[in-house]
Amino acid sequence: MTHNPHTKQPRQNVIFDAVNQYVRETSVSLETFCQAAVEHYEGNIYPRDIAFSKHEDVNQRIKGNCKRIKRWMELDAHARFPVEMEESVVAALPDKYRLPLLSKLAARYGLIATPMPNVQANHAADFARLLEKVGTTVQAMSPILADGKVCANDLPHVDAAQDELTELLAAAYGWLEQLQDLKKIRAVQNVS
């Protein structure tokens, strides 16, 4: 069987690539990350309960839970990644890693991931994030546009540029939704 370079990675690989990147780029240990994922999971109600370690010794409990999650990460054929755990693993990532991951996961369905509008939003900070995304998108696109044409020589830069453009679209779409909601309020006020 030949490998098709256009074949999508399994969903759990995309998730665990983000986890590995987070652990590699920060001082957070895999054990600390795994414990955060377990705590998120245990703080929610799911139809199927995953039996995580209940060991009395906290260190042993954390090591046992991490060992279980590592087996899922290593794609152990005998330890399938439970779909109920995906949300908790993704939620345990900080925004810097979670938001690009959510964009990749949504893109698999042809969708754009955009954060839900926050009633108590800090609009200045949200707008600053949008402008930051504009800047990082320009940086990602610069090598592609440097010679004035888009061609096969630009392929090494396409994935990064596509990721940045997707995140920019998500941030812009979030603002578009907020503005549309404002227009609905104006329409209601005009009617009354």
Summary of the structure (lengths in Angstrom):
residues: 192
radius of gyration: 20.6
end to end distance: 67.3
largest distance: 67.3
contacts: 460
relative contact order: 0.10
helix: 67%
strand: 0%
